[in-house]
Amino acid sequence: QVQLVESGGGLVQAGGSLRLSCRASGSIFSINTMSWYRQAPGKERDLVAFITSGGNTDYAESVKGRFTISRDNAKNMVYLQMNSLKPEDTAVYYCRGGTTARVLFGSWGQGTQVTVSS
């Protein structure tokens, strides 16, 4: 089973940018949907964005126009470019693969912490 490891989080001021990376231990070519989720303290884990094998993407309303998801099947990588960050984007971000963004393979990893200061 493909293992996913997230990285790229950190502390950034509001209005700044970060690029999260998700490295897969094996090929993601056959994984239809790759997704980013996030969980803020005391809140449920929410879907942030997903990308299909055909390149179709969708985003949570709260991040539309600010975040961009991409995938590089040749490198077995998935990225989340986050611009114009807001304090409410503070969360642990997780990468997952699945048949869809809601039908997931495997389990949750450790994620990567994003903290946006005001």
mmCIF file of the C-alpha atoms, coordinates in Angstrom:
data_MODEL
# 
_entry.id   MODEL 
# 
loop_
_atom_site.group_PDB 
_atom_site.id 
_atom_site.type_symbol 
_atom_site.label_atom_id 
_atom_site.label_alt_id 
_atom_site.label_comp_id 
_atom_site.label_asym_id 
_atom_site.label_entity_id 
_atom_site.label_seq_id 
_atom_site.pdbx_PDB_ins_code 
_atom_site.Cartn_x 
_atom_site.Cartn_y 
_atom_site.Cartn_z 
_atom_site.occupancy 
_atom_site.B_iso_or_equiv 
_atom_site.pdbx_formal_charge 
_atom_site.auth_seq_id 
_atom_site.auth_comp_id 
_atom_site.auth_asym_id 
_atom_site.auth_atom_id 
_atom_site.pdbx_PDB_model_num 
ATOM 1   C CA . GLN A 1 1   ? 0.000   0.000  0.000   1.00 0.00 ? 1   GLN A CA 1 
ATOM 2   C CA . VAL A 1 2   ? 1.267   3.462  -0.880  1.00 0.00 ? 2   VAL A CA 1 
ATOM 3   C CA . GLN A 1 3   ? 2.384   5.510  2.101   1.00 0.00 ? 3   GLN A CA 1 
ATOM 4   C CA . LEU A 1 4   ? 2.058   9.296  2.014   1.00 0.00 ? 4   LEU A CA 1 
ATOM 5   C CA . VAL A 1 5   ? 4.263   11.755 3.894   1.00 0.00 ? 5   VAL A CA 1 
ATOM 6   C CA . GLU A 1 6   ? 3.385   15.432 4.160   1.00 0.00 ? 6   GLU A CA 1 
ATOM 7   C CA . SER A 1 7   ? 5.900   18.251 4.502   1.00 0.00 ? 7   SER A CA 1 
ATOM 8   C CA . GLY A 1 8   ? 6.331   21.955 3.928   1.00 0.00 ? 8   GLY A CA 1 
ATOM 9   C CA . GLY A 1 9   ? 4.349   23.388 6.788   1.00 0.00 ? 9   GLY A CA 1 
ATOM 10  C CA . GLY A 1 10  ? 5.589   26.137 9.048   1.00 0.00 ? 10  GLY A CA 1 
ATOM 11  C CA . LEU A 1 11  ? 4.911   29.488 10.624  1.00 0.00 ? 11  LEU A CA 1 
ATOM 12  C CA . VAL A 1 12  ? 3.994   32.320 8.285   1.00 0.00 ? 12  VAL A CA 1 
ATOM 13  C CA . GLN A 1 13  ? 2.463   35.760 8.649   1.00 0.00 ? 13  GLN A CA 1 
ATOM 14  C CA . ALA A 1 14  ? -0.987  36.509 7.326   1.00 0.00 ? 14  ALA A CA 1 
ATOM 15  C CA . GLY A 1 15  ? -0.826  37.240 3.621   1.00 0.00 ? 15  GLY A CA 1 
ATOM 16  C CA . GLY A 1 16  ? 2.148   34.962 3.133   1.00 0.00 ? 16  GLY A CA 1 
ATOM 17  C CA . SER A 1 17  ? 2.522   31.747 1.159   1.00 0.00 ? 17  SER A CA 1 
ATOM 18  C CA . LEU A 1 18  ? 3.510   28.154 1.741   1.00 0.00 ? 18  LEU A CA 1 
ATOM 19  C CA . ARG A 1 19  ? 3.818   25.148 -0.530  1.00 0.00 ? 19  ARG A CA 1 
ATOM 20  C CA . LEU A 1 20  ? 2.946   21.804 0.985   1.00 0.00 ? 20  LEU A CA 1 
ATOM 21  C CA . SER A 1 21  ? 4.294   18.593 -0.485  1.00 0.00 ? 21  SER A CA 1 
ATOM 22  C CA . CYS A 1 22  ? 3.015   15.042 -0.255  1.00 0.00 ? 22  CYS A CA 1 
ATOM 23  C CA . ARG A 1 23  ? 5.502   12.332 -1.142  1.00 0.00 ? 23  ARG A CA 1 
ATOM 24  C CA . ALA A 1 24  ? 4.224   8.858  -1.993  1.00 0.00 ? 24  ALA A CA 1 
ATOM 25  C CA . SER A 1 25  ? 6.251   5.715  -1.346  1.00 0.00 ? 25  SER A CA 1 
ATOM 26  C CA . GLY A 1 26  ? 4.967   4.241  -4.589  1.00 0.00 ? 26  GLY A CA 1 
ATOM 27  C CA . SER A 1 27  ? 3.220   5.174  -7.770  1.00 0.00 ? 27  SER A CA 1 
ATOM 28  C CA . ILE A 1 28  ? 0.213   7.453  -7.575  1.00 0.00 ? 28  ILE A CA 1 
ATOM 29  C CA . PHE A 1 29  ? -0.469  7.082  -11.283 1.00 0.00 ? 29  PHE A CA 1 
ATOM 30  C CA . SER A 1 30  ? -3.342  4.679  -10.667 1.00 0.00 ? 30  SER A CA 1 
ATOM 31  C CA . ILE A 1 31  ? -4.804  6.575  -7.722  1.00 0.00 ? 31  ILE A CA 1 
ATOM 32  C CA . ASN A 1 32  ? -7.804  8.389  -9.114  1.00 0.00 ? 32  ASN A CA 1 
ATOM 33  C CA . THR A 1 33  ? -8.090  11.165 -6.566  1.00 0.00 ? 33  THR A CA 1 
ATOM 34  C CA . MET A 1 34  ? -5.490  12.845 -4.392  1.00 0.00 ? 34  MET A CA 1 
ATOM 35  C CA . SER A 1 35  ? -6.765  15.150 -1.692  1.00 0.00 ? 35  SER A CA 1 
ATOM 36  C CA . TRP A 1 36  ? -5.632  17.568 0.960   1.00 0.00 ? 36  TRP A CA 1 
ATOM 37  C CA . TYR A 1 37  ? -7.510  17.760 4.245   1.00 0.00 ? 37  TYR A CA 1 
ATOM 38  C CA . ARG A 1 38  ? -6.922  19.930 7.290   1.00 0.00 ? 38  ARG A CA 1 
ATOM 39  C CA . GLN A 1 39  ? -7.830  19.858 10.945  1.00 0.00 ? 39  GLN A CA 1 
ATOM 40  C CA . ALA A 1 40  ? -7.769  22.943 13.130  1.00 0.00 ? 40  ALA A CA 1 
ATOM 41  C CA . PRO A 1 41  ? -7.569  22.655 16.924  1.00 0.00 ? 41  PRO A CA 1 
ATOM 42  C CA . GLY A 1 42  ? -10.892 21.575 18.379  1.00 0.00 ? 42  GLY A CA 1 
ATOM 43  C CA . LYS A 1 43  ? -12.489 21.162 14.955  1.00 0.00 ? 43  LYS A CA 1 
ATOM 44  C CA . GLU A 1 44  ? -13.299 18.312 12.619  1.00 0.00 ? 44  GLU A CA 1 
ATOM 45  C CA . ARG A 1 45  ? -11.067 17.349 9.742   1.00 0.00 ? 45  ARG A CA 1 
ATOM 46  C CA . ASP A 1 46  ? -12.222 19.055 6.548   1.00 0.00 ? 46  ASP A CA 1 
ATOM 47  C CA . LEU A 1 47  ? -11.566 18.517 2.863   1.00 0.00 ? 47  LEU A CA 1 
ATOM 48  C CA . VAL A 1 48  ? -9.534  21.389 1.426   1.00 0.00 ? 48  VAL A CA 1 
ATOM 49  C CA . ALA A 1 49  ? -8.924  20.371 -2.171  1.00 0.00 ? 49  ALA A CA 1 
ATOM 50  C CA . PHE A 1 50  ? -8.703  17.389 -4.472  1.00 0.00 ? 50  PHE A CA 1 
ATOM 51  C CA . ILE A 1 51  ? -7.354  16.551 -7.895  1.00 0.00 ? 51  ILE A CA 1 
ATOM 52  C CA . THR A 1 52  ? -8.311  13.629 -10.104 1.00 0.00 ? 52  THR A CA 1 
ATOM 53  C CA . SER A 1 53  ? -6.093  11.606 -12.387 1.00 0.00 ? 53  SER A CA 1 
ATOM 54  C CA . GLY A 1 54  ? -7.557  13.594 -15.250 1.00 0.00 ? 54  GLY A CA 1 
ATOM 55  C CA . GLY A 1 55  ? -6.502  16.861 -13.674 1.00 0.00 ? 55  GLY A CA 1 
ATOM 56  C CA . ASN A 1 56  ? -9.915  18.011 -12.499 1.00 0.00 ? 56  ASN A CA 1 
ATOM 57  C CA . THR A 1 57  ? -9.767  19.969 -9.264  1.00 0.00 ? 57  THR A CA 1 
ATOM 58  C CA . ASP A 1 58  ? -12.131 21.300 -6.670  1.00 0.00 ? 58  ASP A CA 1 
ATOM 59  C CA . TYR A 1 59  ? -11.686 23.383 -3.553  1.00 0.00 ? 59  TYR A CA 1 
ATOM 60  C CA . ALA A 1 60  ? -13.431 24.257 -0.346  1.00 0.00 ? 60  ALA A CA 1 
ATOM 61  C CA . GLU A 1 61  ? -15.129 27.620 -0.676  1.00 0.00 ? 61  GLU A CA 1 
ATOM 62  C CA . SER A 1 62  ? -12.914 29.077 2.024   1.00 0.00 ? 62  SER A CA 1 
ATOM 63  C CA . VAL A 1 63  ? -9.731  28.512 -0.026  1.00 0.00 ? 63  VAL A CA 1 
ATOM 64  C CA . LYS A 1 64  ? -10.939 29.061 -3.589  1.00 0.00 ? 64  LYS A CA 1 
ATOM 65  C CA . GLY A 1 65  ? -8.763  31.543 -5.413  1.00 0.00 ? 65  GLY A CA 1 
ATOM 66  C CA . ARG A 1 66  ? -5.992  31.233 -2.832  1.00 0.00 ? 66  ARG A CA 1 
ATOM 67  C CA . PHE A 1 67  ? -4.944  27.562 -2.884  1.00 0.00 ? 67  PHE A CA 1 
ATOM 68  C CA . THR A 1 68  ? -3.882  25.448 -5.841  1.00 0.00 ? 68  THR A CA 1 
ATOM 69  C CA . ILE A 1 69  ? -3.552  21.674 -5.817  1.00 0.00 ? 69  ILE A CA 1 
ATOM 70  C CA . SER A 1 70  ? -1.361  19.850 -8.304  1.00 0.00 ? 70  SER A CA 1 
ATOM 71  C CA . ARG A 1 71  ? 0.070   16.396 -8.819  1.00 0.00 ? 71  ARG A CA 1 
ATOM 72  C CA . ASP A 1 72  ? 3.188   15.081 -10.536 1.00 0.00 ? 72  ASP A CA 1 
ATOM 73  C CA . ASN A 1 73  ? 2.622   11.409 -11.256 1.00 0.00 ? 73  ASN A CA 1 
ATOM 74  C CA . ALA A 1 74  ? 6.147   10.976 -12.588 1.00 0.00 ? 74  ALA A CA 1 
ATOM 75  C CA . LYS A 1 75  ? 7.584   12.089 -9.254  1.00 0.00 ? 75  LYS A CA 1 
ATOM 76  C CA . ASN A 1 76  ? 4.798   10.562 -7.127  1.00 0.00 ? 76  ASN A CA 1 
ATOM 77  C CA . MET A 1 77  ? 4.175   13.951 -5.562  1.00 0.00 ? 77  MET A CA 1 
ATOM 78  C CA . VAL A 1 78  ? 1.142   16.046 -4.734  1.00 0.00 ? 78  VAL A CA 1 
ATOM 79  C CA . TYR A 1 79  ? 1.387   19.732 -3.870  1.00 0.00 ? 79  TYR A CA 1 
ATOM 80  C CA . LEU A 1 80  ? -0.749  22.397 -2.280  1.00 0.00 ? 80  LEU A CA 1 
ATOM 81  C CA . GLN A 1 81  ? 0.280   25.952 -3.049  1.00 0.00 ? 81  GLN A CA 1 
ATOM 82  C CA . MET A 1 82  ? -1.240  28.249 -0.461  1.00 0.00 ? 82  MET A CA 1 
ATOM 83  C CA . ASN A 1 83  ? -1.262  31.992 -1.053  1.00 0.00 ? 83  ASN A CA 1 
ATOM 84  C CA . SER A 1 84  ? -2.796  34.914 0.833   1.00 0.00 ? 84  SER A CA 1 
ATOM 85  C CA . LEU A 1 85  ? -2.832  32.839 3.984   1.00 0.00 ? 85  LEU A CA 1 
ATOM 86  C CA . LYS A 1 86  ? -5.161  33.788 6.807   1.00 0.00 ? 86  LYS A CA 1 
ATOM 87  C CA . PRO A 1 87  ? -5.041  32.952 10.519  1.00 0.00 ? 87  PRO A CA 1 
ATOM 88  C CA . GLU A 1 88  ? -8.069  30.696 10.003  1.00 0.00 ? 88  GLU A CA 1 
ATOM 89  C CA . ASP A 1 89  ? -5.940  28.516 7.696   1.00 0.00 ? 89  ASP A CA 1 
ATOM 90  C CA . THR A 1 90  ? -3.991  27.410 10.759  1.00 0.00 ? 90  THR A CA 1 
ATOM 91  C CA . ALA A 1 91  ? -4.313  23.630 10.963  1.00 0.00 ? 91  ALA A CA 1 
ATOM 92  C CA . VAL A 1 92  ? -2.580  20.328 10.468  1.00 0.00 ? 92  VAL A CA 1 
ATOM 93  C CA . TYR A 1 93  ? -2.730  19.447 6.779   1.00 0.00 ? 93  TYR A CA 1 
ATOM 94  C CA . TYR A 1 94  ? -2.999  15.882 5.544   1.00 0.00 ? 94  TYR A CA 1 
ATOM 95  C CA . CYS A 1 95  ? -2.655  14.238 2.164   1.00 0.00 ? 95  CYS A CA 1 
ATOM 96  C CA . ARG A 1 96  ? -4.764  11.227 1.172   1.00 0.00 ? 96  ARG A CA 1 
ATOM 97  C CA . GLY A 1 97  ? -5.454  9.151  -1.899  1.00 0.00 ? 97  GLY A CA 1 
ATOM 98  C CA . GLY A 1 98  ? -8.634  7.399  -2.839  1.00 0.00 ? 98  GLY A CA 1 
ATOM 99  C CA . THR A 1 99  ? -11.249 6.464  -5.360  1.00 0.00 ? 99  THR A CA 1 
ATOM 100 C CA . THR A 1 100 ? -12.818 9.827  -4.647  1.00 0.00 ? 100 THR A CA 1 
ATOM 101 C CA . ALA A 1 101 ? -12.079 12.585 -2.154  1.00 0.00 ? 101 ALA A CA 1 
ATOM 102 C CA . ARG A 1 102 ? -14.436 10.836 0.277   1.00 0.00 ? 102 ARG A CA 1 
ATOM 103 C CA . VAL A 1 103 ? -13.583 7.189  -0.396  1.00 0.00 ? 103 VAL A CA 1 
ATOM 104 C CA . LEU A 1 104 ? -10.024 7.005  0.865   1.00 0.00 ? 104 LEU A CA 1 
ATOM 105 C CA . PHE A 1 105 ? -7.260  4.424  0.893   1.00 0.00 ? 105 PHE A CA 1 
ATOM 106 C CA . GLY A 1 106 ? -4.981  3.749  3.824   1.00 0.00 ? 106 GLY A CA 1 
ATOM 107 C CA . SER A 1 107 ? -4.917  5.811  6.990   1.00 0.00 ? 107 SER A CA 1 
ATOM 108 C CA . TRP A 1 108 ? -4.106  9.284  8.227   1.00 0.00 ? 108 TRP A CA 1 
ATOM 109 C CA . GLY A 1 109 ? -0.444  10.207 8.453   1.00 0.00 ? 109 GLY A CA 1 
ATOM 110 C CA . GLN A 1 110 ? 1.175   12.704 10.791  1.00 0.00 ? 110 GLN A CA 1 
ATOM 111 C CA . GLY A 1 111 ? 0.371   15.658 8.600   1.00 0.00 ? 111 GLY A CA 1 
ATOM 112 C CA . THR A 1 112 ? 2.220   18.942 8.482   1.00 0.00 ? 112 THR A CA 1 
ATOM 113 C CA . GLN A 1 113 ? 1.467   21.896 10.752  1.00 0.00 ? 113 GLN A CA 1 
ATOM 114 C CA . VAL A 1 114 ? 0.620   25.254 9.210   1.00 0.00 ? 114 VAL A CA 1 
ATOM 115 C CA . THR A 1 115 ? 0.435   28.228 11.541  1.00 0.00 ? 115 THR A CA 1 
ATOM 116 C CA . VAL A 1 116 ? -0.580  31.653 10.252  1.00 0.00 ? 116 VAL A CA 1 
ATOM 117 C CA . SER A 1 117 ? 0.014   34.575 12.568  1.00 0.00 ? 117 SER A CA 1 
ATOM 118 C CA . SER A 1 118 ? -2.009  37.768 12.390  1.00 0.00 ? 118 SER A CA 1 
# 
